[in-house]
Every structure is written in C-alpha cells, then in structure tokens.
Amino acid sequence: MALKQVSSNKCFEGFQKVFEHDSAELKCKMKFGIYLPPKAETGKCPVLYWLSGLTCTEQNFITKAGFQQAAAEHGLIVVAPDTSPRGCNIEGEDESWDFGTGAGFYVDATEDPWKTNYRMYSYIKDELPKLINANFPTDPERVSIFGHSMGGHGALILALKNPGKYKSVSAFAPICNPVQCQWGKKALGGYLGPETRKWEAYDATQLVKSYSGPRLDILIDQGKDDQFLSAGQLLPDNFIAACTEQKIPVVFRLQQASCSAALDCGGYDHSYFFIATFINDHIKHHAKYLNA
C-alpha cells in the first residue's frame, strides 16, 4: 500500500511526519501523523497509538500536545490517525460536529449509508498497524494505545476488546459509558442502529465487566472543570465502579489547579492545555510497559 509523505519536520532529534494513503477499509484517502524518535534510525521501536476526539484531525495532537520530547527520550514511535473517513460524499455527514465527519467514534458501522466507509474500529485495529509495521522500524510485539474524549473511548474499547494486543492503555477525559450519554446515543444509534445490545460492544463500562485477558493497568486523567464532565457526557464514575468490581487496576486522577491570591482558581478543562500538562506522565506510563 503506497504512502505519500505530506510533511516532515525535525523535532527533538527525531522527525514528526504526516503521510497520506488510500484506505481499503474506509474506501477513501486517509492521513496520519507519525513521530519517529532518534532510536528509529538504528533499530526497531515500540509503537504508541493516539486516538483524537470529536472534530479533530491528525493535526491536533501532533501540534498541540507537546509529546515529542518525551517520546524521543523513551524511544517511542507515536502514531496519530484521523478521527473519521473524509470526503465520502455521504448525505448528512457534515451536518453536525458530533456525528459523521470528524466523529467516527471508532466503531464499525452496520447501518446504511455509513457501513461502507465508517469502519474506524477495523482501520485502527488492523489496517493502520499493518501499514505502519510494513513501512517503519516498529516492534509489532510492543504496542500501546491512548486517546482523548471520543479517542479515550476508542483506546479503552480497543484494549478491552483485544486482550493482549496492547501492553498498556491510558486516556484523557474519555467517554466512558457511551450507551448512557447523549454523544454516545447519537453516534452509536446512527452507526449501529436502534438495538442497544449492539452499542454495548463498543462501551468500555460494559466491556470491562467481562474482561478476562492479561493484567491491564489503566491510567485516566480527568479535568475537574471539564464542561463535558459536568454535562454527563463522560461518566467516569460508572467505569471506575465496573473496574473496581472486576478488580481491574485503574488509576483515576481528577486534576484541579491549585489556588493562589494572584491566580484564577479555575481547574483543568477538556482542552489540549490540559492534555499538554499531563502528557509526559502518560508517555512514561506506556514506556514502563513498552520498554520492559
């Protein structure tokens, strides 16, 4: 499968690149960002996949998160794909920001007219890794995954549905229980149809209840002043309760800013400023398992 390089920038002695390719799974052209650390010049490196949230492309993470220095230090290849198919000319795909373009929700759609192109789950699980492993100096036995919001949901379900495939998983402000929130109901109903049993196959809170694979240490950071947390879109408490019941280790950190007389006392929100603050912790979390 041919890759076309879109951009390449030297960064912390490695390279931040963007490539384009024709996706057989999604039946359209797709872009992904890939950071190649200095170690990639001399040997195979583990791979960490990042899944972005609603409205994002491959650009948001690679330009805003500031992960490259830590990835260079730990010798990790970091791959950041787009969040949905693009340019499929499906009626209605650009009508709203939380469904269709930029909102693939990391599921394989079963409903018309989405089922032909909207297969982000299989794209992330199978097609993209094969492409990465065939074209870059990766160690396919050392792979981890993380993400933000809709992408945090994607990271959690991919890890839970594929025991042993990923060495570790983490998330920033993930949509933890989509069958119970408005974002999830809209996306899962549209892509999978009205039968909620089908939705549960892509719900981390439901999946963790039957997880029986290798030990999976989960790290989640959540901003205390995240507007989508207070709006009931993320529902981390449901996921934590399910993990606790199943005795699956999860570190959940509710992050809030410290106050001083000179500063506004607002806490962390849903933005990339929040992600950039704690991204090094997540890189270290994955490096612990990928470099073991």
For each residue, the residues with C-beta under 8 A, 3 or more apart:
1: 21 22 24 131 134
2: 21 22
3: 19 20 21 131 135
4: 19 20 21
5: 8 17 18 19
6: 17 18 19 20 31
7: 17 18
8: 5 15 16 17 18
9: 15 16 17
10: 13 14 15
11: 14 15 16 35 68 72
12: 37 38 68 69 71 72
13: 10 37 38 72
14: 10 11 35 36 37 38 40 68 71 72
15: 8 9 10 11 35 36
16: 8 9 11 33 34 35 62 68
17: 5 6 7 8 9 33 34 35 36
18: 5 6 7 8 31 32 33 34 58 59 62
19: 3 4 5 6 31 32 34
20: 3 4 6 29 30 31
21: 1 2 3 4 29 30 32 131
22: 1 2 28 29 30
23: 26 27 28 29 30 85 123 127
24: 1 27 127
25: 119 122 123 126 127
26: 23 30 85 117 118 119 120 123
27: 23 24 85 88 116 117
28: 22 23 85 86 87 88 117
29: 20 21 22 23 86 87
30: 20 21 22 23 26 81 82 85 86 123
31: 6 18 19 20 57 58 81 82
32: 18 19 21 58 79 80 81 82 128
33: 16 17 18 58 59 61 62 79 80 81
34: 16 17 18 19 77 78 79 80 132 136
35: 11 14 15 16 17 62 67 68 71 72 76 77 78
36: 14 15 17 40 41 45 77 136 137
37: 12 13 14 40 45 71 72 74 75 76 77
38: 12 13 14 41 72 75
39: 42 43 45 75
40: 14 36 37 43 45 75 77 136 137
41: 36 38
42: 39
43: 39 40 137
44: 137 138 139
45: 36 37 39 40 75 76 77 137 138 139
46: 75 76 77 138 139 142 143 144 167 290 291
47: 76 77 78 79 129 132 138 139 140 142 143 144
48: 71 76 77 78 79 143 144 145 146 283 286 290
49: 78 79 80 81 124 128 129 143 144 145 146 155
50: 61 65 67 78 79 80 145 146 147 151
51: 81 83 106 124 145 146 147 148 150 151 152 154 155 158
52: 56 57 58 60 61 80 82 83 147 148 150 151
53: 56 83 147 148 149 150 151 152
54: 83 97 98 102 103 149 150 183
55: 83 97 102 103
56: 52 53 59 60 61 82 83 102 151
57: 31 52 60 82 83 102
58: 18 31 32 33 52 61 62 80 81 82
59: 18 33 56 62 63
60: 52 56 57 63 64 65 272
61: 33 50 52 56 58 64 65 67 80 148 272
62: 16 18 33 35 58 59 65 80
63: 59 60
64: 60 61 272 275 276
65: 50 60 61 62 272 275 276 279
66: 69 276 279
67: 35 50 61 70 71 78 279 280 283
68: 11 12 14 16 35 71 72 78
69: 12 66 72 73
70: 67 73 74 279 280 283 284
71: 12 14 35 37 48 67 68 74 75 76 77 78 283
72: 11 12 13 14 35 37 38 68 69 75
73: 69 70
74: 37 70 71 283 284 287 290 291
75: 37 38 39 40 45 46 71 72 287 291
76: 35 37 45 46 47 48 71 283 286 287 290
77: 34 35 36 37 40 45 46 47 48 71 132 136 137 138
78: 34 35 47 48 49 50 67 68 71
79: 32 33 34 47 48 49 50 128 132
80: 32 33 34 49 50 52 58 61 62
81: 30 31 32 33 49 51 58 123 124 128
82: 30 31 32 52 56 57 58 86
83: 51 52 53 54 55 56 57 102 103 104 120 150 151
84: 100 101 102 103 104 118 120
85: 23 26 27 28 30 88 101 104 117 118 120
86: 28 29 30 82 101
87: 28 29
88: 27 28 85 93 116 117
89: 93
90: 93 100 113 114 117
91: 113
92: 95 100
93: 88 89 90 100 101
94: 100 101
95: 92 99 100
96: 99 100 103
97: 54 55 102 103
98: 54 103 183 186 187
99: 95 96 103 186 187 190
100: 84 90 92 93 94 95 96 103
101: 84 85 86 93 94
102: 54 55 56 57 83 84 97
103: 54 55 83 84 96 97 98 99 100 150 187
104: 83 84 85 107 118 120
105: 120 150 153 154 178 184 187 188 191 202
106: 51 120 121 124 150 151 153 154 157 158 202
107: 104 118 120 121 187 188 191 192 202
108: 115 118 119 120 121 122
109: 114 115 117 118 119 191 192
110: 115 191 192 193 198
111: 114 115 190 191 192 193
112: 115
113: 90 91 116
114: 90 109 111 117 118 190 191
115: 108 109 110 111 112 118 119
116: 27 88 113
117: 26 27 28 85 88 90 109 114
118: 26 84 85 104 107 108 109 114 115 191
119: 25 26 108 109 115 122 123
120: 26 83 84 85 104 105 106 107 108 123 124 154
121: 106 107 108 124 125 154 157 158 202
122: 25 108 119 125 126 127
123: 23 25 26 30 81 119 120 126 127 128
124: 49 51 81 106 120 121 128 154 158
125: 121 122 129 158 162 165
126: 25 122 123 129 130
127: 23 24 25 122 123 130 131
128: 32 49 79 81 123 124 131 132
129: 47 49 125 126 132 133 140 143
130: 126 127 133 134
131: 1 3 21 127 128 134 135
132: 34 47 77 79 128 129 135 136 138
133: 129 130 136 138 140
134: 1 130 131
135: 3 131 132
136: 34 36 40 77 132 133
137: 36 40 43 44 45 77
138: 44 45 46 47 77 132 133
139: 44 45 46 47 142
140: 47 129 133 143
141:
142: 46 47 139 167 290 291
143: 46 47 48 49 129 140 165 166 167 290
144: 46 47 48 49 166 167 168 169 286 289 290
145: 48 49 50 51 155 158 159 166 168 169
146: 48 49 50 51 152 155 169 170 171 172 282 286
147: 50 51 52 53 150 151 152 153 154 155 171 172 174
148: 51 52 53 61 151 152 171 172 173 174 275
149: 53 54 152 153 172 173 174 175 228 234 270
150: 51 52 53 54 83 103 105 106 147 153 154 175 183
151: 50 51 52 53 56 83 106 147 148 154 155 171 174
152: 51 53 146 147 148 149 155 156 171 172 173 174 175 176 220
153: 105 106 147 149 150 156 157 171 174 175 176 178 184 202 204
154: 51 105 106 120 121 124 147 150 151 157 158
155: 49 51 145 146 147 151 152 158 159 169 170 171 174
156: 152 153 159 160 169 171 174 176 204 207 218 239
157: 106 121 153 154 160 161 202 203 204 207
158: 51 106 121 124 125 145 154 155 161 162 165 166 169
159: 145 155 156 162 165 166 169 216 218
160: 156 157 163 204 207 208 211 216
161: 157 158 201 207
162: 125 158 159 165 166
163: 160 211 212 213 214 216
164: 213 214
165: 125 143 158 159 162
166: 143 144 145 158 159 162 169 216
167: 46 142 143 144 286 289 290 292
168: 144 145 216 217 219 285 286 288 289 290
169: 144 145 146 155 156 158 159 166 216 218 219
170: 146 155 218 219 220 221 282 285 286
171: 146 147 148 151 152 153 155 156 174 218 219 220 221
172: 146 147 148 149 152 220 221 222 274 275 278 282
173: 148 149 152 221 222 223 226 228 229 234 270 274
174: 147 148 149 151 152 153 155 156 171 204 220 234 236 239
175: 149 150 152 153 178 181 183 184 233 234 235
176: 152 153 156 204 205 234 235 236 238 239
177: 180 181 184 203 204 205 206 235 238 239
178: 105 153 175 181 183 184 185 187 188 199 202 203
179: 184 185 188 196 199 200 203 205 206
180: 177 184 205 235 238
181: 175 177 178 184 185 232 233 234 235
182: 185 186 232 233
183: 54 98 150 175 178 186 187 233
184: 105 153 175 177 178 179 180 181 187 188 199 203
185: 178 179 181 182 188 189
186: 98 99 182 183 189 190
187: 98 99 103 105 107 178 183 184 190 191
188: 105 107 178 179 184 185 191 192 198 199 202
189: 185 186 192 193 194 199
190: 99 111 114 186 187
191: 105 107 109 110 111 114 118 187 188
192: 107 109 110 111 188 189 195 198 199 202
193: 110 111 189 198
194: 189
195: 192 198 199
196: 179 199 200
197: 200 201
198: 110 188 192 193 195 201
199: 178 179 184 188 189 192 195 196 202 203
200: 179 196 197 203 206 207
201: 161 197 198 206 207
202: 105 106 107 121 153 157 178 188 192 199
203: 157 177 178 179 184 199 200 206 207
204: 153 156 157 160 174 176 177 207 208 239
205: 176 177 179 180 208 209 235 238 239 242
206: 177 179 200 201 203 209 210 242
207: 156 157 160 161 200 201 203 204 210 211
208: 160 204 205 211 239 242 243 246 248
209: 205 206 242 245 246
210: 206 207
211: 160 163 207 208 216 246 248
212: 163
213: 163 164 216
214: 163 164
215: 249
216: 159 160 163 166 168 169 211 213 248 249
217: 168 249 250 251 285 289
218: 156 159 169 170 171 243 248 249 250 251
219: 168 169 170 171 250 251 253 281 282 285
220: 152 170 171 172 174 236 239 250 251 252 253
221: 170 171 172 173 253 255 274 278 281 282
222: 172 173 226 229 234 236 252 253 254 255
223: 173 226 229 255 256 267 268 269 270 274
224: 229 254 255 256 267 268
225: 256 266 267 268 269
226: 173 222 223 229 230 234 268 269 270 274
227: 230 231 269 270
228: 149 173 231 233 234 270
229: 173 222 223 224 226 233 234 236 270
230: 226 227
231: 227 228
232: 181 182 235
233: 175 181 182 183 228 229
234: 149 173 174 175 176 181 222 226 228 229
235: 175 176 177 180 181 205 232 238 239
236: 174 176 220 222 229 239 240 252
237: 240 241
238: 176 177 180 205 235 241 242
239: 156 174 176 177 204 205 208 220 235 236 242 243 250
240: 236 237 243 244 250 252
241: 237 238 244 245
242: 205 206 208 209 238 239 245 246
243: 208 218 239 240 246 248 249 250
244: 240 241 247 250
245: 209 241 242
246: 208 209 211 242 243
247: 244
248: 208 211 216 218 243
249: 215 216 217 218 243
250: 217 218 219 220 239 240 243 244
251: 217 218 219 220
252: 220 222 236 240
253: 219 220 221 222 278
254: 222 224
255: 221 222 223 224 267 268 274 277 278
256: 223 224 225 267 268
257: 263 265 266 267 268
258:
259: 263 265
260: 263
261:
262:
263: 257 259 260
264:
265: 257 259
266: 225 257 269
267: 223 224 225 255 256 257
268: 223 224 225 226 255 256 257 273 274 277
269: 223 225 226 227 266 273 274
270: 149 173 223 226 227 228 229 274
271: 274 275
272: 60 61 64 65 275 276
273: 268 269 276 277
274: 172 173 221 223 226 255 268 269 270 271 277 278
275: 64 65 148 172 271 272 278 279
276: 64 65 66 272 273 279
277: 255 268 273 274
278: 172 221 253 255 274 275 281 282
279: 65 66 67 70 275 276 282 283
280: 67 70 283 284
281: 219 221 278 284 285
282: 146 170 172 219 221 278 279 285 286
283: 48 67 70 71 74 76 279 280 286 287
284: 70 74 280 281 287 288
285: 168 170 217 219 281 282 288 289
286: 48 76 144 146 167 168 170 282 283 289 290
287: 74 75 76 283 284 290 291
288: 168 284 285 291 292
289: 144 167 168 217 285 286 292
290: 46 48 74 76 142 143 144 167 168 286 287
291: 46 74 75 142 287 288
292: 167 288 289
